[in-house]
Amino acid sequence: MHGPKVGPDTALSTPHPRRRLLLIAYACSPRHGSEPMVGWHRALQAARFHDTWVICEEHRFGPEVREYLRTHGPVSGLRFEFLPMTGPQQLLARTSVLYYLAYNLWHRDALKLARRLHARHDFDLVHQVNYCGFREPGYCWQLEPPFVWGPLGGTQNMPLRFLGELGAWGAVKELVRTALNHWQLRFRRRVRQAARRADVILAANTTNQRDLRRAHGVLPEVLLETGLPKIAACAHRDVASAVDSPRDLHILWSGQFLPFKGLTLLLKALGGLRGRLPFQLRVLGDGPMRRAWSRLARRLGIEDRVQWLGWLPHAEAMEQYAWADVFAFTSLRDTTGSVMLEALAAGVPVICLDHQGGRDVVTDSSGWRIPPNRPGQVVADLQTVLLRAVRDRAYLAEMQRGARQRAERYLWSCNGEQMANVYERVLGGGVAGVPEREEQLA
């Protein structure tokens, strides 16, 4: 059922007649990052090769998609079917506890709509795109055409030896999540059914691939769930010329302020280097850990070296990469982390833990992967990396060049070609050629 692994350098073969695809992308918008951005670019890339219909939610995403199409014109080969959440579903979705119930009910309605569309258009393939998490496979795997599911994430758990970094309540939540992950991945009926039914399951990283293989006896293919629209035109200061006139090392961190994001590890590393490492740290984001992390920075005596910028508009957030020398991604569990890709695209090498998405994305020429063996060891390794970065500016400049080169692998255009190979292999034909004109995807 599952073909060979699709690699980033897989060549597209001779052109094949365009097929009819149905994508289930609850979240789809050209105006937002994260899941809506994934749904949008997945739809654009599918339409390069095949006639594509997309079912997405009306209230949150329909107006933004329509506005884009009014402004930029229609996208060739791409049609949207907007399915609104009902009034009761919207009420349920307002609370985090009941949100997944509302999301499930929306998918039930999506199956009804998909059946009507399939009767009209006779689709060749159905693809469940998002949300990326494995817990909700929807219901469209019940349709007759071949079914593709993913890329899937969310199976990964944080190393339990780091629970002490989370505080009591954070540790309890992670333990509960780990137990639920184990049960839902292996024993939830619709997850098992969708996994058996899928012609191809895509895993967002090699950790997810391993987990899905162990749970369901399948061999998922690895394809990053997200991508980059372009390589940023970011003008860095010339760090190589600063060897004779040392300056502060500029460190950037970005994310939600949640315990598992691991900022405490970076703060402790910087606190231990006080007086030895000239640095400035800028922290993008906000969340429930804001006060606790600010207090930790004060206790460590580094509060004057840390700027808490909060959430910034996307354009302003992107400007921070031009300021940064290195990007710290300290998350103790994450499928990928789109901020890593943004950093690489801006030529900012990434410091991350050597597991899950970070292990797959970052290479020795584009950043530093630190083994997550134990908290004290991670703090010490962070200190080693930061000291070398500030002392060896030629080395840092080389890593910045490597970061931009690595980012080219994750352009959406490359991701779309890999996805096209999956579609055509499932359908048993050749792979459609790359269209000559791609300006509609800008």
N, C-alpha and C positions, 0 to 999 in steps of 0.2 A: 504493500500500500504506500509506503514511504520511499521516495526516491533518494538519490545521493544528495549529500549536503551541497547547498548552493553557496558558492564563495563569491567574494566581491569582484573577482576578476573573470567570472564566468562570461564567456562571449555569447552575444546574441547571434542566433543563426539566421537563416533566410527568412524573409517576411512571410507571414501567414495571414489569411483573411481575419479581419477583426471579429472577435467573439462578443457575446453579450454577457456582461457581468453584473451581479447584484452585490453591492457592498452594504453591510449593516454597520453604520458608523453613528451611534447615538450622539457623540460629541464631534462636531465638525464646524470649524469656523476659521476664516483667514485672519481674524483679528486677535486671537488669543494663543498663548503657548500651551504646552502640555498636551493633554488628550485632544482638545479641539483642533490644535495645529496638526497633530498626527492624522486625525480623520481627514482634514482638508488636503494635506499633501498626499496621503494615500489615494484619495479620490483623483487628484490631478494626475498623479503618476499612472494610475490604472487607465485613465482616459487617453493617455499617450498611445496606448497599444490596443485598447478595446473599447467598444461602446459600453459605457458604464452608467448604471443607475445607483443612486445612493439614498438610503433611508436614514434620515437623521431627525433629531428632535426639533420641533417647530419653535417653541417659545424662547428658548435660550439661544438657538443658533440660526433659525430661519431668517430673521431680519438681517443678520450680519452677512449671511451668504447672499441674500437677494441684493443687498446694497453693493456688495463687491461686484456682482454680475451686472448690475445697472451701470456701475462706474467703468468697469473694464470690458464689458461685453461678455457674451456667452463663451464658455470653454467648449471647444469642439469635442463631441463624443461624450459629454458629461451632462447628466440630468439628475435633478434632486427631487426626492419625494419627502416632504416635510410632514412628520407625524407628531402632533402635539400630545404632551401629557394631558390627561383629563384633569378636571378640577380636583377630584379626590386624590389623584396621583400627585398633583402639585402640592396639595396640603401635606401629604406624607413626605414629600421630598424636602420640606422645610426643616425637618429635624434629622440630624445625622443618624440617629438610631433607626429611623424608618426609611431612610433614603433608598437603601437597597431593595426594599419592598416596592417602592414606587418605580425604581429602575426595572425590576423584574416584571411588573405589570405592563410597563411600556413595551418590553420585549414580547410579551404575549400579543399585544396589539400589532407589533411589527411583523410577527408571523402571519397574521391575518392579511395585512397589507401586502406582504411579500407574496403570498399565495395568489392574490388578485393580479399583481404585477407579472408573476410568472405565467399565469394563464394567458396574459395579453402578449408578453414579449418572449416567452420560451427561453429563459436564461440558460447559458451554458455552464455557469459556475456561480456559486454563492460564497462570499467571504465575510466572516464575522470579524470586524476590524477592531472595535473598541467598545468599552473600556479594555485596557490591556490586561487587567487582572483576570486570573483563571476562574474566579469564583462564579461568574455569571456568563455562561456560554450562550445565553439567549435560547431561542427555539428554532431558528431557521436552518439548523442542521437536519430538521425533519423534512425539508424540501427534497425533491428528487435529484436536482443537479449535484455534481461533485461539490464537496464542501471543504473550504480552507478556514482554519481557525488560528488567529494570532496575527502578529507575534504576541506571545503570552508572557507575562511576568507575575510577580507577586508571590511566587512560591518560596522565595529566599527568606531566611530567618537570620537575626543577628546572632553573633557568637555569644553564648550565654555567659562566658567568662567576663564579658564587659557589662553585665547587669549593674555592677556597682557604680558605673558612670551615669546611670539614669535616675537615681533617686528611687525611693520606695515605690511611689505610684507608677513611675515610668517602668520600673522592673516588673511590677505586677501585670501591667498592660502587655508588655512584650512576652511574658510567659503565657498569658491567655492567648495572644495572637499566635504564638508558636504551636500551641496545642490545637487551635482551630485550623491553622494551616495544614497540619498533619491530617486531621479528620476530613476537612473539606476536600483536599486534593485526592484522597484515596477513596472516600466513602460517600461523597455527595453524588446522588443518583444521576442528575443531569450532567455533571462534570464527566462521570464515567461514560454516559451515553454519547455525549458530544465527542469525547476522545476516541471511542470506538468507531463512531460514524465518520469522522474527519478523514478525508483523503490525504491531507497534509496538515500536521500541526507545526506551527512555527514557534520557537522559543526565543525570547528576547536576549538571552545570554546563556552561556554554557552551564551556569548553575541551574537555571530554569530547565534547560535541556536534561540535565542529570535527574532533577526531581521528577519531571514528567515521565522520563523513561522508567525510573524505579517504581512510580506509582501505577503506571498504566501499560507497561511493557511495549511502548512505542519508541521510535527514535525520531524525535522532533528535529527539524532543521533549524539552524540558528540564523536569525535575521534581526538586526537591531530594530526595536519598535519605533524609534524616532530618527530624525535626520536633520540635516542642515540645508536651508535654501541656497546658501552661498557662503563663500569664505569671506569673512569680514575684512574690509579695508581699514585696518587698525594701524595707526602710526605709533610704534613704541619708541620710547627714548633709547638711545644707543647705549645699552648696558655694557657692551664690550669696551667702550672708550672710558668707562668709569673706573678702570682698574687702579689708576694712579690717584683718583680722587673719590674714595668710597662714599656712598650715600646710603640712605636707609633702603632696606629691602621692602618692597611694596607687596603685601600679601592680601589677596582677596578671598572672601568666603561668602557664599550665597545659599540661602535655603530657608525653609520653614524652621522656626525655633521650636523644635520638638526634641525630646530627649535622645532618640535614636540617631539624630543627625550628628552627634559626636563632637560638637564644637568644644566641649570641655577638654578634649585631648589636645587640640591646638592651643587653647589658652594656657593649659599647664605646661606645654612645651615652651611657649614664649615666656611664661613666668620664670621658668628655670634658666632661660637665657638672658634674663635682665642684666644689663651691663656688659654683655658679651656680644649681643646681636643688635645692631641698629635696625629697627624695623618700624613700619606702620602697618596696621591691620584695619581693613575696611570690611564691615559686615553688612551684607544686604539681607533684608528679610525682617520678619517679626513673628511673634507667636507667644505661647504661654511660658516659655523658658526665658523670656527677655530679662526679667528682674533677677532670676537666679544666675544667669550667665554674666550679667553686669556686676553683680556682687562678687562673683568669682574673679573677674578681671580686677576689681578693686583689691581683693584680698591678696592677689598675686602681685600687686604693685605695678600693673601695666595699663591702668585705665586711661592714662594720658596718651597712650600709643594706639588706642582702639577707637574707631569711629563707628557708631551704630547708625546706619543710613536709613533703616526702615525699608519699606517697599518703594521702589522707584518706578516711574513709567518705563516701558521697555527700552525706549531709545536712550534714556538717561542711564539705565542699568548697563546697556551695552558700552557706554562710554567708560565705565569703570574698568573694563578689560584693557583699555589703552593705558590706564594708570598702573595696572598691576604688572609685577614681575613674575609672580607665581600665583596659581589658584589652588586653594586647599579644599579638597572634597573629603570630609572626614566621616561621611555617613557610615553607620554600622550595618545598615541594610538598605539597599536600593536596587531597583531593576536596572536602571542605567544612570539617570541623572542628566537631564538635558543641559544643565549648566556646565558639565564637563565638555560637551561638544562645543558649546559657545566659547569656552575658554580656549580650546584647541584651535578653533576657527579664527580667533583673534591673535593667535601666536603666543598664548600664555600656557606654559607647561603646567601639568596638573600633578599635585601630590594627593594620592588616594590610598585607600587600603587595598591590599592585593586579594580581592575576592569579588564575586558577583559582577556587576556591570563594569566596575573600575578595572578589574583584572582583564576583561576583554578589550576595553576601549584604549587604555593607556599602555604605551610601550616604553621600553628603556630609552628610546630616542625622543619621546615626547613628554616624559614625566617620570615620576617616582612612585612605585607601588610598595607599600609597607606591609609586611606580613602581620595579620591581626592575631598575634599569638597571645598577648596579654596587654593590659593597659599601660603598665610601666614601660614595657618594651616599645610600644607604639610611640609614646611620648619621647623616649630617647632617640628613636629613629627619625622622628620629625625634627628633632633638634639637629641631628647630623645632616639631614638634607638641607635645612635652612641655613646652617653655617656654611656649607659648601656653596650654596647659591649666592650668598652675599660676598664670599671671599674669592670666588672664581667666576668673574663676570664673562670671560670668554666662553666658559662652559655653559653658563646660563644663556648666552646668546645662541649657542648651538642648539640648546634644548628648545628655545623659542622657534627656531627655524623648523625643527623636527615636529613641533606641535602643529604648525600650519600644514605641513606635509601629511601628517596623520589625519587631519580634519578632512582632507580631500576624499578619503575613503568613505566618509559618512554624508556626502551630499545626497539630497533626495533624488537627484537624477540617477545616481548609482544604485540607490536603494530600490528605485522604481524598476530598473532593469533586472535586478535580482528577483523582484517580485514577479515580473513578467515571465521569467524563466520558470518560476514555480507554477504559475497559471498554465502555461503551455505544456509543461510536462504532465500536469494533472489531466489536461485535456487530450493528451496523447498526440500532439502535433508539434510542428516546428515552433520557433519563438518569433514573435512579431519583431520586425526591424524597428530601430529607433527613428522616430520621425525627424525630418530634416529641420522643421521649424519648432522651436520650443519657447518662443517669446510669450506665449499664452500662459506659461508656467511661472513667469517672473513674480 
